Amino acid sequence: MKAAGSWSDPRRGSPLVAARVSAHRTSATRANREAAGDPGLPWRQAAGAELARRGAEGSDRGREPAALPARRRMMEPAVSLAVCALLFLLWVRVKGLEFVLIHQRWVFVCLFLLPLSLIFDIYYYVRAWVVFKLSSAPRLHEQRVRDIQKQVREWKEQGSKTFMCTGRPGWLTVSLRVGKYKKTHKNIMINLMDILEVDTKKQIVRVEPLVTMGQVTALLTSIGWTLPVLPELDDLTVGGLIMGTGIESSSHKYGLFQHICTAYELVLADGSFVRCTPSENSDLFYAVPWSCGTLGFLVAAEIRIIPAKKYVKLRFEPVQGLEAICAKFTHESQRQENHFVEGLLYSLDEAVIMTGVMTDEVEPSKLNSIGNYYKPWFFKHVENYLKTNREGLEYIPLRHYYHRHTRSIFWELQDIIPFGNNPIFRYLFGWMVPPKISLLKLTQGETLRKLYEQHHVVQDMLVPMKCLQQALHTFQNDIHVYPIWLCPFILPSQPGLVHPKGNEAELYIDIGAYGEPRVKHFEARSCMRQLEKFVRSVHGFQMLYADCYMNREEFWEMFDGSLYHKLREKLGCQDAFPEVYDKICKAARH
């Protein structure tokens, strides 16, 4: 079938005939004009000659090598990117870098911090994998410990003029503030970031202090094991979780991170090496947690491991009314058959309570790989159950569950990248999320730091479960931040800085508030001091990574310093390390 109007249409004739007719008519017209003395003819003749010349040049260009146009096309994206980069730099120059970092922080985060964070992750993942496969870490570990001992002894020989601290830059820690003491204290370089050994017979993993939770889960889950308590964020280190603390939704069964540790290895103030366990150097073993590196340098730890299963069978239950929320949460936290218990409080009267068990079986239609980069942020996904007022059941891959809040840094990333949970952003750039907390701190700037301090709260308060309802009212009145993270844990009656008031283990709850306070006339210092006062009154505790506004007397009212101070004197720490309060108080950080 032929297309209408083609040159083969018999009504139009052939191309050759049409061309001849056109040429004949043009020639006849030109002859008639010349005979009539047409005054515009010379101009038209000149124009025709010019067109003929350009046509010839075009014909010559058409004979250029085919590679040149392709090369030009390849250059166009690079030129466009260069122009965009130049315009961005000019915009930064005009507005000022500080303006961009404060008011348009997402631009800086998306263009620079996300790619840089991805490079960091790839490097450390590959490095950890190679080191473990080559088994080089155990051989190098002893040499590295000896190097730390050498540094401490040299400090002592030089007169012990200042306190010591680790040489790790303050911006690399997950704490929101950078310690001022790093500039004035003797920095001891501690390059210990490897998994040393996994002993499945003894059910122990031996690790160096800078090993992260991301490293641990990547290795252990691949061989069918896991930690009983595996705190949420990828970048949390073993050292930080021991010297500070750590918690997860399995803590109602196993306690805090310190309670799954079986041994610590330290270099003390005199440069000596010591290993402590519940039966060997037990005083030191119980005093190390929460001490923030003020009793010695942690160089290794042994941690319990348990068999892992592939999935977490997770139930979502929306609950309305504060009394019902507290009753339901307390009940589920006391049930030992629950491997995981967690709550997200979206207002004082609305929450979703989640309970989970590990399993190897899965219903394919209910499988939700929530950790995939294109998936909605977990807290937003959970909120859908509340909005639709329906219960739910999902099967989540174990490692995805452990790091369910990592991509959105709980819900903090929504304040940095407001459109971060948009499906388009997730599909295009979600594989680079989240930015490193350490890089966010490094690029924060003094103005933004002060702004965050006055208009942003990041706090974890640990209070007895029996005080939950009273505590939530206090959080509402003093700071009014939502969502709130609820995580139960059992607190054993053991010596150390943190223990229950009585002689028996007690069920506690971590109340995590992260975000912008919506209470009227919020003033950080006065509001937080009011909250700290309440926590002390119910024999609760404040996590020490956060801003602490207590004075020294109030701090030691909250924490039991009897064993801690005894060991500081016994081990000669008073001239070697600052007291824990002097490392974590507001005046010590900026």
GUDRENPA-250432 format. One record per residue (C-alpha): residue number from 1; residue in three letters; x, y, z. Coordinates in steps of 0.5 Angstrom, whole numbers, plus 500, padded with zeros to 3 digits. Layout:
NUM ALA X Y Z
...
//
This chain:
1 MET 500 500 500
2 LYS 503 507 498
3 ALA 502 513 502
4 ALA 498 519 499
5 GLY 502 524 496
6 SER 508 520 495
7 TRP 512 522 488
8 SER 509 516 485
9 ASP 502 518 485
10 PRO 500 518 478
11 ARG 496 525 479
12 ARG 503 528 481
13 GLY 508 525 476
14 SER 515 523 477
15 PRO 520 527 480
16 LEU 524 528 474
17 VAL 518 531 470
18 ALA 516 535 476
19 ALA 524 538 476
20 ARG 524 539 469
21 VAL 517 543 469
22 SER 520 547 475
23 ALA 526 549 471
24 HIS 523 551 465
25 ARG 518 556 468
26 THR 524 559 472
27 SER 528 560 466
28 ALA 522 563 462
29 THR 520 568 468
30 ARG 527 570 468
31 ALA 527 571 460
32 ASN 521 575 461
33 ARG 524 580 466
34 GLU 530 581 463
35 ALA 526 583 456
36 ALA 522 588 461
37 GLY 528 591 464
38 ASP 526 589 471
39 PRO 530 593 476
40 GLY 530 588 482
41 LEU 533 583 478
42 PRO 541 585 479
43 TRP 539 584 487
44 ARG 536 577 486
45 GLN 542 575 482
46 ALA 547 577 487
47 ALA 543 574 493
48 GLY 542 567 489
49 ALA 550 567 488
50 GLU 551 568 495
51 LEU 546 562 497
52 ALA 549 558 492
53 ARG 556 559 495
54 ARG 553 558 502
55 GLY 550 551 499
56 ALA 557 549 497
57 GLU 560 551 504
58 GLY 555 547 507
59 SER 556 541 502
60 ASP 564 541 504
61 ARG 562 541 511
62 GLY 558 535 510
63 ARG 564 532 508
64 GLU 567 533 515
65 PRO 569 527 519
66 ALA 563 524 522
67 ALA 567 523 529
68 LEU 567 531 530
69 PRO 559 532 531
70 ALA 559 526 536
71 ARG 565 529 540
72 ARG 561 535 540
73 ARG 555 532 543
74 MET 560 528 548
75 MET 562 535 550
76 GLU 555 538 551
77 PRO 554 535 558
78 ALA 560 537 561
79 VAL 560 544 558
80 SER 553 544 561
81 LEU 555 541 568
82 ALA 561 546 568
83 VAL 556 552 567
84 CYS 552 550 572
85 ALA 558 549 577
86 LEU 560 556 575
87 LEU 553 559 576
88 PHE 553 555 583
89 LEU 559 558 585
90 LEU 557 565 583
91 TRP 551 564 587
92 VAL 555 562 593
93 ARG 560 568 592
94 VAL 554 573 592
95 LYS 550 570 598
96 GLY 555 568 602
97 LEU 557 560 604
98 GLU 554 561 611
99 PHE 547 563 608
100 VAL 547 557 603
101 LEU 549 552 609
102 ILE 544 555 613
103 HIS 538 557 609
104 GLN 539 552 603
105 ARG 543 547 606
106 TRP 540 541 602
107 VAL 544 544 596
108 PHE 550 543 599
109 VAL 548 536 602
110 CYS 546 534 596
111 LEU 551 536 591
112 PHE 557 535 596
113 LEU 556 531 602
114 LEU 552 525 599
115 PRO 557 523 594
116 LEU 563 524 599
117 SER 559 520 604
118 LEU 558 514 599
119 ILE 565 514 597
120 PHE 567 514 605
121 ASP 562 508 605
122 ILE 565 504 599
123 TYR 572 505 602
124 TYR 571 503 609
125 TYR 566 497 607
126 VAL 572 494 602
127 ARG 577 495 607
128 ALA 574 491 612
129 TRP 572 486 607
130 VAL 579 485 605
131 VAL 582 486 612
132 PHE 578 480 615
133 LYS 579 475 609
134 LEU 586 476 609
135 SER 586 475 617
136 SER 591 481 617
137 ALA 587 484 623
138 PRO 589 480 629
139 ARG 597 480 626
140 LEU 597 487 626
141 HIS 593 488 632
142 GLU 598 487 638
143 GLN 603 492 634
144 ARG 598 497 634
145 VAL 596 496 642
146 ARG 604 496 643
147 ASP 604 503 639
148 ILE 599 506 644
149 GLN 602 504 650
150 LYS 609 507 647
151 GLN 605 514 646
152 VAL 602 513 653
153 ARG 609 512 656
154 GLU 612 518 652
155 TRP 607 522 655
156 LYS 609 520 662
157 GLU 616 521 661
158 GLN 615 528 658
159 GLY 612 530 665
160 SER 604 528 664
161 LYS 603 536 663
162 THR 596 535 660
163 PHE 590 530 660
164 MET 590 525 655
165 CYS 584 523 650
166 THR 584 519 643
167 GLY 586 523 637
168 ARG 580 521 633
169 PRO 578 528 630
170 GLY 571 530 634
171 TRP 567 531 628
172 LEU 568 524 626
173 THR 564 522 633
174 VAL 556 521 632
175 SER 555 526 638
176 LEU 552 532 635
177 ARG 558 537 639
178 VAL 565 537 638
179 GLY 569 536 644
180 LYS 574 543 646
181 TYR 578 538 650
182 LYS 581 535 643
183 LYS 585 542 642
184 THR 588 542 649
185 HIS 589 535 651
186 LYS 595 530 649
187 ASN 592 526 643
188 ILE 593 519 643
189 MET 593 516 636
190 ILE 588 510 636
191 ASN 588 506 629
192 LEU 583 500 631
193 MET 578 499 626
194 ASP 577 492 625
195 ILE 574 485 627
196 LEU 579 481 630
197 GLU 575 474 631
198 VAL 569 471 630
199 ASP 568 464 635
200 THR 562 461 633
201 LYS 563 455 638
202 LYS 564 460 644
203 GLN 559 465 641
204 ILE 563 471 641
205 VAL 566 476 637
206 ARG 572 480 638
207 VAL 573 487 635
208 GLU 577 493 636
209 PRO 573 500 638
210 LEU 572 503 632
211 VAL 569 498 628
212 THR 562 500 626
213 MET 555 497 627
214 GLY 555 497 619
215 GLN 561 493 619
216 VAL 558 488 624
217 THR 552 487 621
218 ALA 555 486 614
219 LEU 559 480 617
220 LEU 555 477 622
221 THR 549 476 618
222 SER 553 474 612
223 ILE 555 468 616
224 GLY 548 467 620
225 TRP 550 470 627
226 THR 548 477 630
227 LEU 549 481 636
228 PRO 543 480 641
229 VAL 543 488 642
230 LEU 545 492 635
231 PRO 544 499 636
232 GLU 541 502 630
233 LEU 545 507 626
234 ASP 551 504 621
235 ASP 556 509 624
236 LEU 556 508 631
237 THR 562 505 634
238 VAL 563 499 639
239 GLY 568 504 643
240 GLY 562 509 643
241 LEU 557 504 645
242 ILE 561 502 651
243 MET 564 508 653
244 GLY 557 511 652
245 THR 552 507 651
246 GLY 547 503 646
247 ILE 540 501 646
248 GLU 536 497 641
249 SER 529 494 640
250 SER 531 487 643
251 SER 534 491 649
252 HIS 528 489 653
253 LYS 531 482 653
254 TYR 538 483 653
255 GLY 539 490 656
256 LEU 544 495 654
257 PHE 550 494 649
258 GLN 554 494 655
259 HIS 550 488 658
260 ILE 552 484 652
261 CYS 560 485 653
262 THR 564 479 656
263 ALA 571 482 656
264 TYR 574 489 655
265 GLU 582 490 654
266 LEU 585 497 656
267 VAL 591 501 656
268 LEU 591 504 663
269 ALA 594 511 665
270 ASP 601 508 666
271 GLY 601 505 659
272 SER 600 498 662
273 PHE 595 493 658
274 VAL 589 490 662
275 ARG 584 485 661
276 CYS 577 485 665
277 THR 571 481 665
278 PRO 566 480 670
279 SER 570 475 674
280 GLU 577 478 673
281 ASN 578 485 674
282 SER 571 486 675
283 ASP 571 493 678
284 LEU 574 496 672
285 PHE 569 491 668
286 TYR 563 495 671
287 ALA 566 502 671
288 VAL 568 502 664
289 PRO 561 503 661
290 TRP 559 510 661
291 SER 566 513 663
292 CYS 567 516 656
293 GLY 574 514 656
294 THR 576 517 663
295 LEU 579 510 666
296 GLY 583 508 660
297 PHE 584 507 652
298 LEU 579 501 650
299 VAL 583 497 645
300 ALA 579 491 644
301 ALA 572 488 646
302 GLU 569 481 646
303 ILE 561 481 645
304 ARG 556 476 645
305 ILE 553 473 639
306 ILE 547 469 637
307 PRO 544 465 631
308 ALA 541 470 626
309 LYS 535 468 622
310 LYS 533 471 615
311 TYR 527 476 617
312 VAL 523 479 622
313 LYS 516 478 622
314 LEU 514 485 624
315 ARG 507 487 627
316 PHE 504 494 627
317 GLU 499 496 631
318 PRO 496 503 632
319 VAL 494 505 639
320 GLN 490 511 641
321 GLY 490 515 648
322 LEU 496 516 652
323 GLU 493 511 658
324 ALA 492 505 652
325 ILE 499 507 649
326 CYS 503 506 656
327 ALA 499 500 658
328 LYS 500 496 651
329 PHE 507 498 651
330 THR 509 496 658
331 HIS 505 489 656
332 GLU 509 488 650
333 SER 515 490 653
334 GLN 514 484 659
335 ARG 513 479 654
336 GLN 519 475 653
337 GLU 517 472 646
338 ASN 518 478 643
339 HIS 525 479 640
340 PHE 523 486 638
341 VAL 519 492 641
342 GLU 519 499 639
343 GLY 514 505 639
344 LEU 513 511 635
345 LEU 509 516 638
346 TYR 506 521 633
347 SER 503 526 638
348 LEU 501 525 646
349 ASP 495 521 644
350 GLU 497 517 638
351 ALA 502 511 637
352 VAL 504 505 633
353 ILE 507 500 637
354 MET 511 494 633
355 THR 513 487 636
356 GLY 517 483 632
357 VAL 520 476 632
358 MET 526 473 628
359 THR 524 467 623
360 ASP 526 464 617
361 GLU 520 463 614
362 VAL 516 468 609
363 GLU 510 470 606
364 PRO 512 473 599
365 SER 506 477 599
366 LYS 508 481 605
367 LEU 515 481 604
368 ASN 518 488 605
369 SER 525 490 604
370 ILE 525 497 607
371 GLY 532 498 607
372 ASN 532 499 599
373 TYR 534 506 597
374 TYR 527 507 593
375 LYS 523 505 599
376 PRO 519 510 603
377 TRP 523 512 610
378 PHE 521 507 615
379 PHE 518 512 620
380 LYS 513 515 614
381 HIS 511 508 612
382 VAL 509 506 620
383 GLU 505 513 620
384 ASN 501 510 614
385 TYR 498 505 619
386 LEU 496 510 624
387 LYS 493 514 618
388 THR 489 509 616
389 ASN 488 506 623
390 ARG 489 499 621
391 GLU 494 493 624
392 GLY 499 490 619
393 LEU 504 484 618
394 GLU 510 485 614
395 TYR 517 480 613
396 ILE 523 485 613
397 PRO 530 482 612
398 LEU 534 482 618
399 ARG 539 487 616
400 HIS 534 492 613
401 TYR 530 491 620
402 TYR 537 493 624
403 HIS 538 499 620
404 ARG 531 501 619
405 HIS 532 508 621
406 THR 539 509 618
407 ARG 537 512 611
408 SER 533 518 614
409 ILE 537 518 621
410 PHE 531 517 625
411 TRP 527 523 622
412 GLU 532 528 622
413 LEU 534 528 615
414 GLN 527 531 613
415 ASP 529 538 616
416 ILE 536 537 612
417 ILE 533 535 605
418 PRO 525 537 606
419 PHE 524 533 599
420 GLY 528 527 601
421 ASN 522 522 602
422 ASN 519 524 595
423 PRO 519 518 590
424 ILE 523 522 585
425 PHE 528 523 589
426 ARG 529 516 592
427 TYR 529 513 586
428 LEU 534 518 583
429 PHE 539 519 589
430 GLY 536 515 595
431 TRP 542 510 594
432 MET 547 516 596
433 VAL 543 517 603
434 PRO 544 518 608
435 PRO 550 523 609
436 LYS 555 522 614
437 ILE 553 525 621
438 SER 560 526 622
439 LEU 561 530 615
440 LEU 554 534 617
441 LYS 558 536 623
442 LEU 564 538 620
443 THR 561 543 615
444 GLN 556 546 620
445 GLY 559 552 622
446 GLU 559 556 628
447 THR 552 560 626
448 LEU 548 554 624
449 ARG 551 550 630
450 LYS 548 556 635
451 LEU 542 556 631
452 TYR 541 548 632
453 GLU 542 549 639
454 GLN 537 554 640
455 HIS 532 551 636
456 HIS 533 543 635
457 VAL 533 538 640
458 VAL 537 531 640
459 GLN 536 527 647
460 ASP 535 520 649
461 MET 532 520 657
462 LEU 532 513 660
463 VAL 526 513 665
464 PRO 523 507 669
465 MET 517 504 665
466 LYS 513 505 671
467 CYS 514 513 670
468 LEU 512 513 662
469 GLN 506 516 662
470 GLN 508 522 667
471 ALA 515 522 663
472 LEU 511 523 656
473 HIS 507 529 659
474 THR 513 532 661
475 PHE 516 531 654
476 GLN 510 535 652
477 ASN 510 540 656
478 ASP 518 542 656
479 ILE 519 541 649
480 HIS 513 538 645
481 VAL 517 534 639
482 TYR 514 529 635
483 PRO 515 523 633
484 ILE 518 520 639
485 TRP 522 514 639
486 LEU 520 509 645
487 CYS 525 503 646
488 PRO 524 499 652
489 PHE 530 495 656
490 ILE 532 491 662
491 LEU 537 495 667
492 PRO 540 489 671
493 SER 542 491 678
494 GLN 550 491 677
495 PRO 555 496 680
496 GLY 557 502 676
497 LEU 555 509 674
498 VAL 548 506 671
499 HIS 543 501 675
500 PRO 536 501 678
501 LYS 535 504 685
502 GLY 533 498 688
503 ASN 537 491 688
504 GLU 533 488 683
505 ALA 533 489 675
506 GLU 528 494 673
507 LEU 524 495 666
508 TYR 526 502 663
509 ILE 525 506 657
510 ASP 529 510 652
511 ILE 525 516 650
512 GLY 528 519 644
513 ALA 526 526 642
514 TYR 529 529 636
515 GLY 527 535 632
516 GLU 525 542 633
517 PRO 521 544 639
518 ARG 514 546 638
519 VAL 513 549 645
520 LYS 512 556 646
521 HIS 518 561 648
522 PHE 523 555 647
523 GLU 529 556 651
524 ALA 534 551 650
525 ARG 538 551 657
526 SER 532 553 661
527 CYS 527 547 658
528 MET 532 542 658
529 ARG 534 543 665
530 GLN 527 542 667
531 LEU 527 536 663
532 GLU 533 533 666
533 LYS 531 535 673
534 PHE 525 531 672
535 VAL 529 525 670
536 ARG 533 525 676
537 SER 527 525 680
538 VAL 525 519 678
539 HIS 532 516 678
540 GLY 533 516 670
541 PHE 539 517 666
542 GLN 541 522 660
543 MET 545 519 655
544 LEU 551 523 655
545 TYR 552 524 647
546 ALA 547 529 648
547 ASP 547 536 651
548 CYS 548 536 658
549 TYR 546 542 662
550 MET 547 539 669
551 ASN 552 542 674
552 ARG 557 537 677
553 GLU 553 536 683
554 GLU 546 535 679
555 PHE 550 530 675
556 TRP 553 526 680
557 GLU 546 526 683
558 MET 544 522 677
559 PHE 549 517 676
560 ASP 553 513 682
561 GLY 560 515 682
562 SER 562 511 688
563 LEU 566 505 684
564 TYR 568 510 678
565 HIS 572 515 683
566 LYS 575 509 687
567 LEU 578 506 681
568 ARG 580 513 678
569 GLU 584 514 684
570 LYS 587 507 684
571 LEU 589 507 677
572 GLY 592 514 677
573 CYS 587 517 672
574 GLN 586 523 676
575 ASP 592 526 672
576 ALA 591 522 666
577 PHE 584 523 664
578 PRO 579 529 665
579 GLU 573 527 670
580 VAL 567 524 665
581 TYR 563 530 667
582 ASP 568 535 664
583 LYS 568 531 658
584 ILE 561 531 657
585 CYS 558 538 660
586 LYS 555 543 655
587 ALA 562 548 657
588 ALA 566 542 654
589 ARG 563 542 648
590 HIS 562 547 642
//
